[in-house]
Amino acid sequence: MTICRVLRRKRGFPAPLTSRIPQTVSLTEATVMNEAAAKPAKPHLPDAQTVTSVTHWTDRLFSFRVTRPKSLRFRSGEFVMIGLMGDNGKPLLRAYSIASPAWDDELEFYSIKVPDGPLTSKLQHIQVGDEIILRPKPVGTLVHDALLPGKRIWFLSTGTGFAPFASLLREPETYEKYESVIMMHTCREVSELEYGRKLVESLHDDPLIGEMVAGKLKYYPTTTREPSPLMGRITDNLLSGKVFADLGLPPMNVEDDRAMVCGSLAFNHDVKVVLEKFGLHEGANSEPLEYVVEKAFVGDGI
């Protein structure tokens, strides 16, 4: 983790120029050095973390990684507030699910780009070495503790709602708790599935969980506009039974199946209706039941 140190120069009368310049440094070089030192340092953001990598997946989607505060502890699936300084000089913050697992040394985030969005219009231009604001107070409902024990866990997401599941898919506890892990992700176009597809493919070779994933993880990516091998909305594929037939699984039931949901408000509402038709009930950290929904997902207006 980068530790920012502010160097303070003592006030007082300067020593004679000749005594302050090494014999190997010319007056011209010394002048350049003094002018550079006189420039004000770039101000650091509050609760700052440094960007370590940025990947642009499409013209609407990108992911990035930042340093992790040493004091930060979180459960895979939780979110934190991140952001930048607004034009008014005040922090502009939004809730972002942590896409990296709890054991990772860095923090990863997955975001949409909104040209006129208050935050992402600026955030999408960050580069390695830049700073973002990160408030280290993780919260959220998409955690294993909020669900009763079961045999199968369903991760249901649209768009960048995949982010918390990027964390949970890399969490060993996920495969210790369940016999089957089903990742359903729906986007409009094939390119929008790329972040999730690459992550899922990498899991089989992961030295930590590769053996745990084998035979347990079932990936079901679909599109709603561009033709692809699997089509249709998550709600339609659940209600029609298509996903169960395609994956060789029985229909959902309250004894065996658990679910986590993350997407737009409309998507969350529609999926809740479907899950309750299968007999599942919404839980929370304080009252674990059969499914949970991430209500802090910010959607397309950020």
C-alpha positions in Angstrom: 0.0 0.0 0.0 1.3 3.4 -0.9 1.9 5.6 2.2 1.7 9.3 1.4 4.3 11.4 3.2 4.2 15.2 3.1 7.7 16.8 3.3 7.7 20.1 5.1 10.5 22.5 4.6 11.8 24.4 7.6 11.3 28.1 7.5 14.3 30.5 7.8 17.0 32.2 5.9 18.5 30.1 3.1 22.1 29.2 3.3 24.5 30.8 0.7 23.9 29.3 -2.7 27.4 27.9 -3.1 27.1 26.0 0.1 23.8 24.4 -1.0 24.9 23.2 -4.4 27.1 20.1 -4.7 30.3 20.6 -6.7 29.0 18.3 -9.4 25.9 20.3 -10.0 25.9 23.4 -12.2 24.1 26.6 -11.4 21.7 26.0 -14.3 20.9 22.5 -13.0 20.4 23.8 -9.5 18.0 26.5 -10.8 15.9 23.8 -12.5 15.9 21.6 -9.4 14.9 24.6 -7.2 12.1 25.6 -9.5 10.7 22.0 -9.6 10.8 21.8 -5.8 9.0 25.1 -5.5 6.0 23.8 -7.5 3.1 22.9 -5.2 2.5 19.1 -4.8 -0.7 17.6 -6.2 -3.2 17.5 -3.3 -4.2 14.1 -2.1 -7.8 13.0 -2.0 -9.4 12.1 1.3 -9.4 8.3 2.0 -7.3 8.0 -1.2 -6.4 4.7 -2.8 -4.2 4.5 -5.9 -5.3 3.0 -9.3 -3.1 0.0 -10.2 -4.8 -1.1 -13.5 -7.7 -0.2 -15.8 -9.4 -2.3 -18.5 -11.9 -1.0 -21.0 -14.2 -3.9 -22.1 -16.5 -1.9 -24.4 -17.3 1.7 -25.0 -19.8 1.4 -22.1 -18.0 -0.9 -19.6 -14.7 -0.8 -17.8 -13.1 -2.4 -14.7 -10.2 -1.1 -12.5 -8.1 -2.2 -9.5 -6.9 0.0 -6.7 -4.7 -0.5 -3.6 -6.4 -1.9 -0.6 -6.3 -0.2 2.8 -4.5 -2.4 5.3 -7.3 -2.0 7.8 -10.1 -2.9 5.4 -11.9 -6.2 6.2 -15.0 -7.2 4.2 -17.1 -10.3 3.3 -17.1 -11.3 -0.4 -20.2 -9.7 -2.0 -20.2 -6.5 0.0 -19.9 -2.9 -1.4 -18.2 0.3 -0.4 -18.5 3.9 -1.3 -16.0 5.2 -3.9 -15.7 8.3 -6.0 -13.8 11.5 -6.9 -14.0 15.1 -6.0 -16.9 16.9 -7.6 -16.8 20.3 -9.4 -18.0 21.9 -6.2 -14.9 20.6 -4.3 -16.9 18.1 -2.3 -16.6 14.3 -2.6 -18.9 12.7 -5.2 -19.5 9.1 -4.0 -21.5 6.1 -5.1 -22.0 2.6 -3.9 -19.8 0.1 -5.8 -19.7 -3.7 -5.2 -16.2 -5.0 -4.6 -15.6 -7.4 -7.5 -12.5 -8.9 -5.9 -12.7 -11.6 -3.2 -12.1 -10.9 0.5 -8.6 -12.5 0.3 -7.3 -10.3 -2.5 -4.5 -7.9 -1.8 -6.2 -5.3 -4.1 -9.7 -4.1 -4.7 -11.4 -4.5 -8.1 -14.5 -2.7 -9.4 -16.6 -3.1 -12.5 -18.5 0.0 -13.8 -20.7 1.3 -16.6 -19.7 4.5 -18.4 -22.3 7.2 -18.5 -21.3 10.3 -20.7 -23.2 12.8 -18.5 -23.2 10.7 -15.3 -22.1 12.8 -12.3 -19.4 10.3 -11.3 -18.7 7.9 -14.2 -18.3 10.8 -16.7 -15.1 11.4 -14.7 -14.3 8.0 -13.3 -14.1 6.4 -16.8 -11.0 8.5 -17.6 -8.9 7.3 -14.6 -5.4 6.0 -15.3 -2.8 3.9 -13.4 -1.3 6.1 -10.7 -4.4 8.2 -10.2 -6.2 8.4 -6.9 -9.9 7.7 -6.0 -11.8 8.2 -2.8 -12.6 4.9 -1.0 -14.6 4.9 2.2 -13.6 1.7 4.0 -16.9 0.8 5.5 -18.2 -2.3 3.6 -21.9 -3.3 3.9 -24.3 -5.3 1.8 -26.8 -8.2 1.6 -25.2 -10.4 -1.0 -23.3 -12.4 1.6 -23.4 -16.1 2.6 -24.5 -15.2 6.1 -27.8 -13.9 4.8 -28.9 -17.2 3.4 -30.0 -20.5 5.1 -28.0 -23.6 4.1 -28.9 -25.2 0.8 -27.6 -27.4 -2.0 -27.6 -25.0 -4.9 -26.8 -21.3 -5.1 -28.1 -19.1 -8.0 -26.3 -15.9 -8.9 -28.7 -13.8 -11.0 -27.5 -10.6 -12.6 -27.7 -8.1 -15.5 -25.0 -5.8 -16.7 -22.5 -4.5 -14.1 -24.7 -6.3 -11.5 -22.2 -9.1 -12.1 -19.7 -7.3 -9.9 -20.6 -8.8 -6.5 -20.6 -12.3 -8.1 -17.2 -11.7 -9.5 -16.2 -11.6 -5.8 -18.3 -14.5 -4.7 -17.2 -16.8 -7.6 -13.6 -16.4 -6.4 -14.5 -17.1 -2.8 -13.7 -20.6 -1.5 -16.6 -20.6 0.9 -19.0 -20.5 -2.1 -17.9 -24.0 -3.2 -17.6 -25.3 0.4 -21.3 -24.4 1.1 -23.0 -25.6 -2.1 -23.0 -28.7 -4.4 -23.9 -26.5 -7.4 -23.1 -22.8 -8.2 -25.2 -21.4 -11.1 -24.1 -18.0 -12.6 -26.8 -16.5 -14.8 -25.8 -13.2 -16.4 -27.8 -11.4 -19.0 -26.7 -8.4 -21.2 -28.0 -6.9 -24.4 -24.9 -7.7 -26.5 -22.3 -10.4 -26.6 -19.4 -8.0 -25.9 -21.0 -6.9 -22.7 -20.6 -10.5 -21.4 -16.8 -10.5 -21.9 -15.8 -9.4 -18.4 -17.8 -12.2 -16.8 -16.9 -14.8 -19.4 -13.2 -14.3 -19.0 -13.4 -14.3 -15.2 -15.4 -17.6 -15.2 -13.0 -19.2 -17.6 -10.0 -18.2 -15.4 -11.5 -20.0 -12.4 -10.7 -23.5 -13.6 -7.0 -22.7 -13.6 -7.0 -20.7 -10.3 -4.5 -22.3 -7.9 -6.7 -21.5 -4.9 -10.1 -22.7 -6.1 -9.6 -24.4 -9.4 -10.2 -27.9 -8.0 -13.2 -26.7 -6.0 -14.9 -25.2 -9.1 -14.6 -28.4 -11.2 -18.0 -30.0 -11.6 -19.8 -27.4 -9.4 -19.9 -24.2 -11.4 -22.5 -23.8 -14.2 -22.3 -20.6 -16.3 -25.4 -19.5 -18.2 -24.8 -16.2 -20.1 -27.6 -14.9 -22.3 -28.2 -11.9 -24.5 -31.5 -10.0 -25.2 -30.7 -8.1 -28.4 -27.7 -9.6 -30.3 -28.0 -13.2 -31.3 -25.9 -15.6 -29.2 -25.9 -19.4 -28.3 -28.2 -18.6 -25.3 -30.9 -16.0 -25.5 -33.6 -14.5 -23.3 -34.1 -12.7 -20.0 -33.4 -14.4 -16.8 -37.0 -14.3 -15.6 -38.2 -15.9 -18.9 -35.6 -18.7 -18.8 -36.6 -19.5 -15.2 -40.3 -19.4 -15.6 -40.2 -21.4 -18.9 -37.9 -24.0 -17.3 -35.4 -23.6 -20.1 -32.4 -23.0 -17.9 -33.3 -26.1 -15.8 -33.5 -28.3 -18.9 -30.3 -26.8 -20.4 -28.3 -27.4 -17.3 -29.8 -30.7 -16.2 -31.2 -29.3 -13.0 -34.5 -29.7 -11.2 -36.8 -26.7 -10.9 -36.1 -24.4 -7.9 -37.5 -25.5 -4.6 -37.4 -24.0 -1.1 -35.5 -26.9 0.5 -32.5 -27.0 -1.9 -32.2 -23.7 -3.7 -30.8 -20.3 -2.6 -30.4 -17.2 -4.7 -28.7 -13.8 -4.9 -29.9 -11.0 -7.2 -28.2 -7.9 -8.5 -29.4 -5.6 -11.3 -31.6 -2.6 -12.0 -34.5 -1.9 -9.7 -37.0 -3.2 -12.3 -34.9 -6.4 -12.8 -34.7 -7.0 -9.0 -38.5 -6.6 -8.7 -39.2 -9.0 -11.5 -36.8 -11.7 -10.3 -38.2 -11.4 -6.7 -41.7 -12.2 -8.1 -40.3 -15.3 -9.9 -38.3 -16.6 -6.9 -41.4 -16.3 -4.7 -43.4 -18.3 -7.2 -40.9 -21.1 -6.6 -41.5 -20.7 -2.8 -38.4 -18.8 -1.8 -38.5 -16.0 0.7 -36.3 -12.9 0.9 -33.8 -12.8 3.7 -31.3 -10.4 5.2 -28.2 -10.3 7.4 -30.5 -10.2 10.5 -32.9 -12.9 9.2 -31.3 -15.5 6.8 -33.8 -17.0 4.4 -33.7 -18.4 0.8 -32.8 -15.4 -1.3 -31.3 -11.9 -1.0 -31.3 -8.8 -3.2 -28.7 -6.0 -3.4 -30.7 -2.8 -3.0 -27.7 -0.5 -3.3 -27.0 -1.2 -7.0 -26.9 2.2 -8.7 -27.7 1.2 -12.3 -27.2 3.4 -15.4 -27.5 6.9 -14.0 -24.2 7.1 -12.0 
